[in-house]
């Protein structure tokens, strides 16, 4: 069965910067576009950068509240973010690509919940408009939605 694809629209302050980041750095093929938006193919999912400078953290009016965070595994995770769950080899390839591009990390790539339920590789970064992205890969994909005290302890 083919999984459904998601569609996500988000604000950017500059379409050229969005094209350089999503197309160049992340390697997302560009789809349709107009003067105020650009479609990108993010691993088969449709994401759309809409030009809305005042709606982005970078273009927010002076005095705006800073983006909210939430404590997770000793890090302050941006509460509002999007990204992908990748296979571990794909995650390492993407991290290498991001490192080569000189990415400034919000949270450096690391293994979260090591040897615990839900062990995962994760990293957080910002796009040029200040939108937070997370890319992660579970050590065991069967643990992605596992619940209970043994969640994630499903390896044979």
N, C-alpha and C positions, 0 to 999 in steps of 0.2 A: 504494500500500500504506500502510495506517495503521501508524504506529510503535507498539510496545508502550508502555504507560505504566508508570512505576515507582511503587513504594510504599516510603515511608521512614517509620519510626517513630523518634522522638527524645524525650529527656527534657526537661521544662520544670519550673521551680520554682513557676509560678503560671499557671493556665489563663486567668485574666482578662487578664494581661499578654500571654500568647500570642495570645489573640483580638484584642487591640488591635493587636499588631504584625503578625501574619500576615493578619488580616482587614482591619484599618484601614490600616496603613502599606503593606503589600505588595499589598493588594487581593485577597487570596485568598478566594473564596467559602467559607463554612463548610458542611460536610456534616454527617454524623451526629456525635453526641457522647454522652457519658455523664458521670458525676461525675468520672472520672479521665482522660478523654481527649477530644480534639477532632480530627475530620478536616478538612483544608483541601484545596482544589483549587488547586495551584500550577501554573498554565499547563497544566492537564489531567492533572497527576500528583497522586497521593494522598499527602499527607504527614500524619502523625498525631502530634500533641503529646500525650505521656503525662505525667501528673503524677508526677514522681519527683524531688523537690527535692534529695536528696543526690547524685543522679547528674549534676547540672548543674554547670558551672563556678561559677555564682553561688551555688548551695547546697552546694558541696563542703565537707566538714569542714575546719576549720582545720588548716594544715600539709600539706594535700594538694599534690601536685606540680602546678606550673603546666602549662597545656596546652602540648604540644610544638609546635615550629615547624620549618620547613624553609626554607632559603635558596633563593629563586627570583628571578632578575632584580633582585638588590639589595634584596629585601624579605624579612622573616621571615613566611612564610605559615603560618597555622594548619594543622598537619598533619591534624587532624580537622576537616573541613568538608563542607558540601554546598551545592548551588546549581543553577543552570541555565546552559545555553548558549542564548543568545538571538540573534535577528537584530540587527544593529547598530542599526537604528532603535528596536527594542523595548528594547535595553539603554539607549540614551540616555533613553527615556521613563521607564524604571524608575529610573535614576540621578537624573533630575529630581524624581521623586516622593520618593525617599529624601532628597535635599537639602532639599526643601520641608518634610519631616518633621523636619529637624534632626539627621540621622543622624551619630553619632560613628563615623568610619571606622576600621577596623583598618588597611586600606590604601586610601587615597583612589583614586577612579576615575582610571585612566590607561591609556595604550596600552603593553602589555608586548611586548617583542621587536619594537619599531617597525622597519619595513623589513627585518625578518629572517624566517626561516621561522617559521611559527606566530604571526604578528602577531595580537594580540587586545586588545580593550578588556576591562578587568577591574576589580573592586573587591571588597573584603572588609569585612564588618560583623558585628556580634554581635546576636543576638536578645536579648530581656530576660533570658533564662536563661543567656546567655554562650555559646550555640551559634554557631559561626562559619559564615557563609554567604559563598559567592562567586558572583557573577554575571558572566558574560563573554560576549563576542561575537567570533568570529573575523572578521578582515578577508576571508578567503576560506574558506568552510566546507569546501572540499575538503581543507584542511590540518589539520582536526581530528585525524585519525588518521594523517596522513602520517608516514613514517619516512625515514631516510637523510639524507645531507648536503644535499639540496635540499628537504627537508620544508618545505612551506609556499610554496615558490617555484613555485606552480602557476597563477598568474594568467596569462591570455593576453597 
